[in-house]
């Protein structure tokens, strides 16, 4: 299996979830959406879909 590098940004996850929830009739607070993004990131790590690595900008 080929390994590829993927960069996942929790801010991008948060924006995606916010837009999807609003589209479905929900209005989450900024704090709620940040928590959802963090949970999603933790889930991806737990399932070994991604490895957490800090990238210096």
N, CA, C and O atoms as a DFTB+ gen file, in Angstrom:
228 C
 N C O
     1  1       0.846      -1.176       0.000
     2  2       0.000       0.000       0.000
     3  2       0.892       1.241       0.000
     4  3       1.875       1.303       0.738
     5  1       0.557       2.198      -0.805
     6  2       1.320       3.437      -0.920
     7  2       0.912       4.414       0.184
     8  3      -0.272       4.584       0.477
     9  1       1.908       5.047       0.784
    10  2       1.634       6.038       1.824
    11  2       1.618       7.421       1.188
    12  3       2.486       7.760       0.384
    13  1       0.612       8.215       1.564
    14  2       0.521       9.585       1.074
    15  2       0.467      10.531       2.261
    16  3       0.066      10.141       3.357
    17  1       0.864      11.756       2.042
    18  2       0.827      12.755       3.101
    19  2      -0.435      13.589       2.943
    20  3      -0.706      14.137       1.875
    21  1      -1.200      13.676       4.026
    22  2      -2.434      14.451       4.033
    23  2      -2.370      15.419       5.206
    24  3      -2.040      15.025       6.325
    25  1      -2.680      16.666       4.954
    26  2      -2.716      17.663       6.018
    27  2      -4.176      17.929       6.359
    28  3      -4.973      18.297       5.496
    29  1      -4.511      17.738       7.629
    30  2      -5.884      17.952       8.083
    31  2      -5.876      19.104       9.069
    32  3      -5.164      19.073      10.072
    33  1      -6.656      20.101       8.782
    34  2      -6.733      21.325       9.578
    35  2      -8.053      21.328      10.348
    36  3      -9.123      21.241       9.747
    37  1      -7.978      21.428      11.675
    38  2      -9.215      21.409      12.463
    39  2     -10.106      22.607      12.149
    40  3     -11.326      22.521      12.288
    41  1      -9.516      23.717      11.731
    42  2     -10.343      24.869      11.340
    43  2     -11.147      24.545      10.090
    44  3     -12.300      24.955       9.962
    45  1     -10.537      23.809       9.172
    46  2     -11.240      23.386       7.963
    47  2     -12.352      22.391       8.306
    48  3     -13.444      22.450       7.742
    49  1     -12.062      21.480       9.236
    50  2     -13.086      20.535       9.696
    51  2     -14.245      21.305      10.328
    52  3     -15.410      21.022      10.048
    53  1     -13.923      22.273      11.178
    54  2     -14.952      23.065      11.851
    55  2     -15.836      23.787      10.847
    56  3     -17.059      23.798      10.988
    57  1     -15.229      24.385       9.842
    58  2     -15.999      25.101       8.824
    59  2     -16.912      24.141       8.061
    60  3     -18.067      24.463       7.780
    61  1     -16.388      22.962       7.728
    62  2     -17.186      21.969       7.014
    63  2     -18.400      21.559       7.847
    64  3     -19.524      21.554       7.345
    65  1     -18.175      21.217       9.114
    66  2     -19.283      20.798       9.974
    67  2     -20.280      21.928      10.185
    68  3     -21.489      21.698      10.178
    69  1     -19.783      23.142      10.372
    70  2     -20.683      24.278      10.559
    71  2     -21.605      24.423       9.343
    72  3     -22.824      24.526       9.482
    73  1     -21.007      24.430       8.162
    74  2     -21.809      24.589       6.946
    75  2     -22.820      23.457       6.775
    76  3     -23.960      23.706       6.384
    77  1     -22.425      22.239       7.056
    78  2     -23.329      21.093       6.923
    79  2     -24.460      21.154       7.958
    80  3     -25.612      20.863       7.638
    81  1     -24.131      21.531       9.188
    82  2     -25.166      21.612      10.218
    83  2     -26.169      22.722       9.907
    84  3     -27.373      22.536      10.078
    85  1     -25.679      23.869       9.455
    86  2     -26.569      24.973       9.097
    87  2     -27.464      24.556       7.927
    88  3     -28.661      24.840       7.924
    89  1     -26.885      23.892       6.953
    90  2     -27.646      23.421       5.794
    91  2     -28.767      22.471       6.213
    92  3     -29.800      22.386       5.549
    93  1     -28.552      21.757       7.323
    94  2     -29.535      20.789       7.811
    95  2     -30.457      21.367       8.880
    96  3     -31.244      20.647       9.494
    97  1     -30.349      22.681       9.094
    98  2     -31.277      23.348       9.996
    99  2     -30.798      23.547      11.422
   100  3     -31.579      23.961      12.279
   101  1     -29.537      23.265      11.696
   102  2     -28.984      23.470      13.031
   103  2     -28.156      24.747      13.040
   104  3     -27.605      25.147      12.014
   105  1     -28.071      25.379      14.195
   106  2     -27.257      26.590      14.327
   107  2     -26.325      26.412      15.534
   108  3     -26.641      26.849      16.641
   109  1     -25.175      25.766      15.306
   110  2     -24.251      25.532      16.414
   111  2     -23.485      26.802      16.781
   112  3     -23.272      27.679      15.944
   113  1     -23.078      26.883      18.037
   114  2     -22.234      27.996      18.465
   115  2     -20.805      27.727      18.001
   116  3     -20.465      26.604      17.629
   117  1     -19.985      28.753      18.027
   118  2     -18.585      28.595      17.633
   119  2     -17.897      27.568      18.530
   120  3     -17.129      26.734      18.051
   121  1     -18.174      27.632      19.822
   122  2     -17.585      26.682      20.786
   123  2     -18.009      25.254      20.466
   124  3     -17.180      24.345      20.500
   125  1     -19.285      25.043      20.157
   126  2     -19.775      23.699      19.835
   127  2     -19.099      23.149      18.584
   128  3     -18.708      21.982      18.545
   129  1     -18.966      23.973      17.587
   130  2     -18.386      23.507      16.331
   131  2     -16.897      23.209      16.486
   132  3     -16.384      22.287      15.853
   133  1     -16.199      23.979      17.320
   134  2     -14.791      23.694      17.600
   135  2     -14.644      22.362      18.315
   136  3     -13.721      21.600      18.027
   137  1     -15.545      22.077      19.241
   138  2     -15.532      20.796      19.950
   139  2     -15.782      19.637      18.989
   140  3     -15.116      18.606      19.072
   141  1     -16.732      19.803      18.084
   142  2     -17.029      18.759      17.095
   143  2     -15.802      18.505      16.216
   144  3     -15.474      17.354      15.931
   145  1     -15.135      19.557      15.792
   146  2     -13.935      19.407      14.955
   147  2     -12.833      18.680      15.716
   148  3     -12.160      17.817      15.152
   149  1     -12.642      19.015      16.981
   150  2     -11.632      18.341      17.795
   151  2     -11.967      16.862      17.977
   152  3     -11.083      16.008      17.917
   153  1     -13.243      16.565      18.200
   154  2     -13.681      15.179      18.347
   155  2     -13.425      14.402      17.058
   156  3     -12.964      13.261      17.101
   157  1     -13.717      15.008      15.930
   158  2     -13.494      14.351      14.638
   159  2     -12.012      14.074      14.436
   160  3     -11.640      12.991      13.986
   161  1     -11.166      15.038      14.763
   162  2      -9.719      14.860      14.638
   163  2      -9.242      13.717      15.526
   164  3      -8.463      12.869      15.090
   165  1      -9.715      13.696      16.782
   166  2      -9.349      12.618      17.713
   167  2      -9.816      11.260      17.196
   168  3      -9.116      10.261      17.355
   169  1     -10.985      11.221      16.585
   170  2     -11.521       9.985      16.027
   171  2     -10.614       9.467      14.907
   172  3     -10.316       8.274      14.849
   173  1     -10.181      10.357      14.025
   174  2      -9.307       9.952      12.925
   175  2      -7.979       9.402      13.447
   176  3      -7.435       8.456      12.879
   177  1      -7.461       9.984      14.514
   178  2      -6.231       9.486      15.133
   179  2      -6.484       8.122      15.773
   180  3      -5.702       7.191      15.578
   181  1      -7.568       7.999      16.534
   182  2      -7.891       6.747      17.225
   183  2      -8.060       5.585      16.248
   184  3      -7.674       4.457      16.556
   185  1      -8.624       5.846      15.096
   186  2      -8.846       4.813      14.088
   187  2      -7.623       4.600      13.191
   188  3      -7.676       3.836      12.228
   189  1      -6.536       5.275      13.514
   190  2      -5.277       5.182      12.750
   191  2      -5.450       5.592      11.288
   192  3      -4.741       5.102      10.408
   193  1      -6.379       6.476      11.044
   194  2      -6.566       7.017       9.702
   195  2      -5.514       8.082       9.444
   196  3      -5.040       8.252       8.321
   197  1      -5.155       8.800      10.510
   198  2      -4.110       9.810      10.428
   199  2      -3.182       9.660      11.627
   200  3      -3.545       9.042      12.628
   201  1      -1.990      10.224      11.522
   202  2      -1.052      10.351      12.634
   203  2      -0.928      11.817      12.939
   204  3      -0.854      12.645      12.031
   205  1      -0.905      12.144      14.217
   206  2      -0.768      13.555      14.578
   207  2       0.696      13.964      14.456
   208  3       1.580      13.350      15.054
   209  1       0.930      14.992      13.687
   210  2       2.274      15.522      13.491
   211  2       2.148      17.025      13.366
   212  3       1.370      17.530      12.557
   213  1       2.918      17.733      14.170
   214  2       2.883      19.192      14.123
   215  2       3.791      19.653      12.995
   216  3       4.947      19.240      12.903
   217  1       3.254      20.518      12.136
   218  2       4.034      21.043      11.020
   219  2       4.331      22.509      11.299
   220  3       3.423      23.308      11.527
   221  1       5.614      22.851      11.277
   222  2       6.013      24.249      11.467
   223  2       5.676      25.029      10.221
   224  3       5.989      24.603       9.109
   225  1       5.038      26.171      10.401
   226  2       4.665      27.000       9.252
   227  2       5.661      28.083       9.017
   228  3       5.504      28.876       8.089
